[in-house]
Amino acid sequence: MSKSMLDHTKNVLKRVSFDVSLFSKELEKACKVLLPFELEELASWLSKFIKEKPELQHCMLLINNK
């Protein structure tokens, strides 16, 4: 996968962040297709992104378990 796939994933997650269930599903999909180094970068981005969104904080478990 290219850098653009990671960027695409971030954009999708931003757009669906209003819905916890949808956000979780998209994050799970990303975990299946992104390369390990991309997942690390996504985890770093995610921890910053959800800082102000307590309803999404449990989603870190999804990515940390990969």
Secondary structure, DSSP 8 states (H G I E B T S, - for coil): --HHHHHHHHHHHHHTTT-HHHHHHHHHHHHHHS-HHHHHHHHHHHHHHGGG-GGGGGGHHHHHT-
